[in-house]
Amino acid sequence: MRPKRVDLTFNTAEGRWARFGPYYAMFPVPFAEQVITNLSRGGETVIDPFCGRGTAPFIAMIYGRNAIGCDINPVAWIYSQTKISPHPCATEVIERIREIKETVSAPETEPKNEFQQLAFCQQVLGFINASRRELDWRTSELDRTVAAFLLQYLHDKRGAGLSNQLRHSRALAPKYSIRWWRNNGHDIPPEIEPLSFLSSRVAWRYAKGVPKPRVPKTPTIALGKAAESLPRTDKPANLVFTSPPYSNVTNYRSDNWLRLWALGVGPDLPDWESEQKFTNADEYRRMLHESIAATKKCAVDNAIWYIRSDVRPRTKDTVTSVMAQLLPQHRAYELSAPYRRQTQTALYGDHEPKPGEVDLLYMPPNRRRREFAKRFSRLTVSV
Ligand SMILES: C[S@@+](CC[C@H](N)C(=O)[O-])C[C@H]1O[C@@H](n2cnc3c(N)ncnc32)[C@H](O)[C@@H]1O
């Protein structure tokens, strides 16, 4: 029997929190619903060792599956843990924002560089600097929730976020942004009062309540390397559903440099010389091997594995070869998207992999593919 769909429109708490957290390379929500409801049952466990903004564990939770998640990036961790268990009271979140605002000192409102001067008005800059100093987001649920709202609205189109015109899902290089603002007549940042700006957005997000976990235990997301940080579980996973970092594309720190700075864990300006990508093929393979081996320990032997990967050989070949080594009994299938320009239908209508992506499905030997997986074709891999 097909499961009843959860209402994910803005009329429900689940709908208002599902898309929380702008993040590069995030799973579309309907895609996660499709995979989880077709490949697992209520009461089973779903694990995503590279969970990004947490769509997989969130959808698992609201569809009555236990969930385990992990990510190395604090921005991803704050989004995913907060959408799963936000602080329960909106008034207290707003009160904490007010408290932080009251601690802002005059020096904290002064820009330290040209980027800060053009990106944020002085009130906003003061609030961010006070948040960097005050928020104990690693251990306090309330502070983690405040940090999540700061990250959600830190940068966006002019008027939609706390910043001058910037992209929402990723932060670009400071020099590029400065040039763009100067060339486009945006060399004064918008004047925004952070308490009223954030309070109205907190009130909207909480207006329908907070998401209800339809499982006995609210999922926890681990912050750290999957190879070391995945929690021990008495309910091993039946479905592994994930998208590993892409080799030679980004390590997700550069895209998030501005948000990492706002959390107090990144420098004032990004260090573009430092390691921004998984450039070394051997190290990438080792990281993947160790992470997948650790994930396997948290899953039942006959778990289904569903992996969305970059289609380029550096990532895809490494993923498929590590999988063949670690799960030799599973049968491998793939569903690729042809390289083509995205159409409106491809963007908004269907949830197939997009150009540049491939979906890999690993079925345990004793299980037959259900209707959902029949579109996949058999994959042959050399280890
Ligand atoms: C393709 S993204 C996943 C996006 C996710 N599916 C979503 O919906 O947001 C890959 C993620 O792997 C994380 N990552 C990279 N190396 C990691 C590691 N060793 N352990 C855990 N997470 C890691 C990155 O921070 C990034 O968030």
The ligand as a MOL file (V3000), in Angstrom:
LIG
                    3D

  0  0  0     0  0            999 V3000
M  V30 BEGIN CTAB
M  V30 COUNTS 27 29 0 0 0
M  V30 BEGIN ATOM
M  V30 1 C 26.7560 16.4520 -1.9240 0
M  V30 2 S 26.7600 17.1770 -0.3210 0 CHG=1
M  V30 3 C 25.3250 16.4300 0.3930 0
M  V30 4 C 24.1100 17.3340 0.2660 0
M  V30 5 C 22.8880 16.7110 0.9320 0
M  V30 6 N 22.4170 15.5360 0.2130 0
M  V30 7 C 21.7540 17.7350 1.0550 0
M  V30 8 O 20.6040 17.4130 0.7340 0
M  V30 9 O 21.9940 18.8550 1.5390 0 CHG=-1
M  V30 10 C 28.0720 16.2880 0.4730 0
M  V30 11 C 28.2660 16.6270 1.9520 0
M  V30 12 O 29.3200 15.8210 2.4820 0
M  V30 13 C 29.9330 16.5590 3.5360 0
M  V30 14 N 31.2310 15.9160 3.8200 0
M  V30 15 C 32.3940 16.0140 3.1580 0
M  V30 16 N 33.3240 15.2130 3.6930 0
M  V30 17 C 32.7390 14.5650 4.7470 0
M  V30 18 C 33.1510 13.5830 5.6840 0
M  V30 19 N 34.3870 13.0890 5.6790 0
M  V30 20 N 32.2610 13.1400 6.5880 0
M  V30 21 C 30.9910 13.6390 6.6320 0
M  V30 22 N 30.5450 14.5830 5.7650 0
M  V30 23 C 31.3880 15.0330 4.8270 0
M  V30 24 C 30.0140 17.9800 2.9750 0
M  V30 25 O 30.1510 18.9190 4.0190 0
M  V30 26 C 28.6670 18.0780 2.2370 0
M  V30 27 O 27.6860 18.6610 3.0740 0
M  V30 END ATOM
M  V30 BEGIN BOND
M  V30 1 1 1 2
M  V30 2 1 2 3
M  V30 3 1 2 10
M  V30 4 1 3 4
M  V30 5 1 4 5
M  V30 6 1 5 6
M  V30 7 1 5 7
M  V30 8 2 7 8
M  V30 9 1 7 9
M  V30 10 1 10 11
M  V30 11 1 11 12
M  V30 12 1 11 26
M  V30 13 1 12 13
M  V30 14 1 13 14
M  V30 15 1 13 24
M  V30 16 1 14 15
M  V30 17 1 14 23
M  V30 18 2 15 16
M  V30 19 1 16 17
M  V30 20 1 17 18
M  V30 21 2 17 23
M  V30 22 1 18 19
M  V30 23 2 18 20
M  V30 24 1 20 21
M  V30 25 2 21 22
M  V30 26 1 22 23
M  V30 27 1 24 25
M  V30 28 1 24 26
M  V30 29 1 26 27
M  V30 END BOND
M  V30 END CTAB
M  END
